[in-house]
Amino acid sequence: NKHTFQTKNFIQKYISLYGTRNLAFVSTVIGYPTVAVAGDRKTTNFAAGDRILIPNQVFLKPYPFGSESDPKNLHSMETNNTPSTSRKRVREDDDSVPESNHSLSLEDDLIFSDTMVALQMMCAQFPRIDKVTVEPFVLQSQLYSSVKDRTQVDRELESLRREKVLRVFKLNTGQDDHALMFMEDYLKQMKRAVKSMETKKQGVFPVFEWFEVHVIHSKPEPCIGHQELLSLLSVGGKVKDEDISLLINAGLLTRQLIDSEMYWFAIPNIGSVLKGITQGRKELLSLLNRKKYKEMMLAILEKKRLRLSPLDMRFHLRDLLGSGHLKTIQTPS
């Protein structure tokens, strides 16, 4: 296919311009795809039909014009009080992409799986939040709204988790919410929290290094028992009771309410974001429920700003679509 390029020269040229940590994705605007690059937010035009995803792997293929993803097809949004097993995508395309081996090396196959594509795209679109430094994360419900096959999503997430590409976190929202964060981003978030704690306490505490080296990299599950935690930490040195308290106070662990001997791994410094997730959901559902037919055109809804959430409308729409609280319906163009 003349629109498919997988040459190393092209990849290396792109990476030399934007670096391996940047991600590019294509959206179709009046029939012309635009590649938006995360980070410096540069915009570059490529040939019609091309799609590029970076870091470290690149996948280019024709964009499916005239399909459900075509912007000429209008959608309206309505609330759904009973979760449905059928989901429609809001923005992502409907391609069937071969499952990759999830290797992050350029020497390997350069095709992402659908799940990895969706994760990278949504991380690139993660909203900037004032006064809070939070690395991008994706809600599992958002992923369900972007990849139709939930079984595929669950299978590939499990593979990515085992391979330590990402971590899964149980969120303290009062709902069955899980956040997905790439390991590299989580380690950045953790280091900021540790630095803040050590500045506050005016000291350097070895338990944080033990936690990263001996716990994080050997325990990919979202929770850990008290005795197992002590055992792993003790590989680094003698563990004291105050060491566990330091990990909790730094936001790296939270105790389970139903079992005080179990801890959830946590993303530090996201308290205000969790509040925004909960309040944004309520505000968006309330907005739609006040409409006569409990529906709005998607194009209009996307432009609205939420008063009670620092997260953007797109973040909440994907969440509520994936959880079954909203659904899209096709309308005549």
VODRENLO-443116 format. One record per residue (C-alpha): residue in one letter; x negated, y negated, z. Coordinates in steps of 0.5 Angstrom, whole numbers, padded with zeros to 4 digits, always signed. Each point is the difference from the previous one (the first is absolute). Example, Ala and Ser with C-alpha at 12.3 -4.5 7.8 and 13.67 -1.06 7.14 Angstrom:
# residues 2
a-0025+0009+0016/s-0002-0007-0002/
***
This chain:
# residues 333
n+0000+0000+0000/k-0003-0007-0002/h+0002-0003+0006/t-0003+0005+0005/f-0007-0002+0002/q-0005+0004+0004/t-0007-0001-0002/k-0005-0002+0006/n-0002-0006-0004/f+0007-0003+0001/i+0000+0002+0007/q-0006-0003+0002/k+0001-0006-0004/y+0006-0001+0004/i-0003+0001+0007/s-0006-0004-0002/l+0005-0006+0000/y+0005+0002+0005/g-0003+0005+0005/t+0002+0007+0002/r+0004-0003+0006/n+0005-0003-0005/l+0006+0002-0003/a+0004-0001-0006/f+0007+0001-0002/v+0004-0002-0006/s+0007-0003+0000/t+0004-0001-0006/v+0002-0007-0001/i+0004-0001-0007/g-0003+0006-0003/y-0008-0002+0002/p-0003+0003+0005/t-0004-0004+0005/v-0006+0003+0004/a+0000-0003+0007/v-0006+0001+0005/a+0000+0000+0007/g-0005-0004+0004/d-0001-0006-0004/r+0007+0001-0003/k-0003-0001-0007/t+0004+0001-0006/t-0002+0003-0007/n+0004+0002-0006/f-0002+0007-0003/a+0003+0004-0006/a+0008+0001+0000/g+0001+0007+0004/d-0007+0000+0004/r+0000+0001+0007/i-0006+0000+0005/l-0001+0002+0007/i-0006-0001+0004/p-0004+0002+0004/n-0004+0005-0002/q+0005+0004-0004/v+0003-0003-0006/f+0006+0002-0004/l+0003-0003-0006/k+0006+0002-0004/p+0005-0003-0004/y+0006-0004+0004/p+0007+0003-0001/f+0003-0006-0004/g+0008+0001+0000/s+0001+0004+0006/e+0002-0001+0007/s-0006-0004+0001/d+0001-0005-0006/p+0002-0007+0003/k+0005-0001-0005/n+0004+0005+0004/l+0004-0003+0006/h+0001+0003+0006/s+0005-0002+0006/m-0001+0002+0007/e+0005+0003+0005/t+0000+0002+0007/n+0000+0008+0001/n+0002+0002+0007/t-0001+0007-0001/p-0007+0002-0002/s+0000+0003-0007/t-0005+0006-0003/s+0000-0004-0007/r-0005-0006+0000/k-0001-0005-0006/r-0006-0004+0000/v+0000-0008+0000/r-0006-0001-0004/e-0005+0006-0001/d+0000+0004-0006/d+0003+0007-0001/d-0006+0003-0003/s-0002+0007+0002/v-0007+0000+0002/p-0004+0006+0001/e-0002+0001+0007/s-0008-0002+0001/n-0005+0004+0005/h+0000-0007+0004/s-0007+0000-0001/l-0003-0008+0001/s-0006+0001-0005/l+0000-0003-0007/e-0003+0007-0002/d+0006+0004+0001/d+0007-0001-0004/l+0002-0007-0001/i+0008+0001+0001/f+0004-0001+0006/s+0005+0004+0003/d+0007-0004+0000/t-0001-0001+0008/m-0007-0003-0001/v+0003-0005-0005/a+0005-0002+0004/l-0004+0000+0007/q-0005-0005-0004/m+0005-0004-0003/m+0004-0002+0006/c-0007-0001+0004/a-0002-0005-0005/q+0007-0003+0000/f+0000+0000+0008/p+0002-0007+0002/r-0005-0005+0003/i+0002-0002+0007/d-0001-0006+0004/k-0004+0000+0006/v-0001+0008+0000/t-0005+0004-0003/v+0003+0006-0002/e-0003+0005-0005/p+0005+0002-0005/f+0004+0006+0002/v+0006+0004-0004/l+0006+0002+0004/q+0002+0008-0002/s+0007-0003-0002/q-0003-0004-0005/l-0004+0005-0003/y+0007+0004-0001/s+0003-0006-0004/s-0006+0000-0004/v-0001+0008-0002/k+0006+0004-0001/d-0002+0007+0002/r+0000-0001+0007/t-0003+0007+0001/q-0006-0002-0005/v-0001-0006+0005/d+0000+0004+0006/r-0005+0005-0003/e-0005-0005-0003/l+0000-0004+0007/e-0002+0006+0004/s-0005+0001-0005/l-0003-0007+0000/r+0001+0000+0008/r-0004+0007+0000/e-0006-0003-0004/k+0000-0006+0004/v+0002-0005-0005/l+0005-0003+0004/r+0004+0000+0007/v+0007+0001+0002/f+0002-0004+0006/k+0007+0001+0004/l+0003-0007+0001/n+0003-0003+0006/t+0006-0003-0003/g+0005+0005+0003/q+0001+0003-0007/d-0003+0006-0003/d-0005-0005-0004/h-0007+0002-0002/a-0005-0004-0003/l-0006+0002-0005/m-0006-0003+0000/f-0007+0001-0004/m-0005+0003+0005/e-0005-0006-0002/d+0005-0005+0001/y+0002+0003+0007/l-0007+0000+0002/k-0001-0008-0002/q+0006-0001+0005/m-0003+0004+0005/k-0006-0003+0000/r+0003-0007+0001/a+0004+0002+0006/v-0006+0003+0003/k-0004-0006-0001/s+0006-0004+0003/m+0000+0004+0006/e-0007+0000+0001/t+0000-0008-0001/k+0005+0000+0006/k-0003+0005+0004/q-0007-0003-0001/g-0003+0007-0001/v-0002+0005-0005/f+0004+0007+0002/p-0003+0006-0003/v+0007+0003+0000/f+0002-0003-0006/e-0005+0003-0004/w+0001+0007+0003/f+0008-0001-0002/e-0002-0002-0008/v-0006+0005-0001/h+0003+0006+0004/v+0008-0001+0000/i+0002-0004-0006/h-0004+0004-0005/s+0002+0007+0003/k+0007-0001+0002/p+0004-0002-0006/e+0007+0002+0004/p+0004-0006+0002/c+0000+0002+0007/i-0005+0003+0005/g+0000+0003+0007/h-0003-0003+0006/q-0005+0006+0001/e-0002+0001-0007/l-0001-0008+0000/l-0005+0001+0006/s-0003+0006-0003/l-0002-0004-0007/l-0002-0006+0004/s-0004+0004+0004/v-0005+0002-0006/g-0002-0008+0001/g-0001+0000+0007/k+0003+0000+0007/v+0007-0002-0001/k+0003-0004+0006/d+0008-0002+0001/e-0001-0007-0002/d-0003+0002-0006/i+0007+0002-0002/s+0003-0006+0002/l-0005-0004-0004/l+0003+0004-0006/i+0007-0001+0002/n-0001-0008+0001/a-0004-0001-0007/g+0006+0003-0003/l-0003+0006-0003/l+0004+0005+0004/t+0007+0000+0003/r+0003+0005+0005/q+0006+0004-0002/l+0007-0001+0004/i+0002+0007+0000/d-0007+0003+0002/s-0005-0004+0004/e-0005+0005-0002/m+0000-0002-0007/y-0002-0006-0004/w+0002-0003-0007/f-0006-0003-0004/a+0002-0007-0001/i-0002-0006-0005/p-0002-0006+0005/n+0002-0007-0001/i+0007+0002-0004/g+0005-0002+0006/s+0003-0006-0004/v+0000+0004-0006/l+0004+0005+0003/k+0005-0005+0003/g+0000-0003-0007/i+0002+0007-0003/t+0006+0001+0005/q+0002-0007-0001/g+0000+0000-0008/r+0004+0006+0000/k+0005-0003+0004/e+0000-0006-0004/l+0000+0003-0007/l+0006+0005+0002/s+0004-0006+0003/l-0001-0004-0006/l+0003+0005-0005/n+0005+0002+0005/r+0003-0007+0000/k+0001+0000-0008/k+0007+0001-0002/y-0002+0007-0004/k-0007+0001+0005/e-0004-0001-0006/m-0005-0005-0004/m-0004+0000-0006/l-0007+0003+0001/a-0003-0006-0004/i+0004-0005+0005/l-0001+0004+0006/e-0008+0000-0001/k-0001-0007+0000/k+0003-0001+0007/r-0004-0001+0006/l+0002+0003+0007/r-0001-0004+0006/l-0001+0005+0005/s-0006+0004-0003/p-0007-0002-0002/l+0001+0006-0006/d+0003-0002-0007/m+0006+0002-0003/r-0003+0006-0004/f-0003+0003+0006/h+0007+0001+0003/l+0003+0002-0006/r-0004+0005-0001/d+0000+0003+0007/l+0008-0001+0000/l+0001+0004-0007/g-0005+0005+0002/s+0004+0001+0007/g+0007+0001-0004/h+0002-0007+0004/l+0001-0003-0007/k+0001+0003-0007/t-0001-0003-0007/i+0005+0000-0006/q+0000-0001-0007/t+0004-0006-0003/p+0001-0002-0007/s-0005-0005-0003/
***
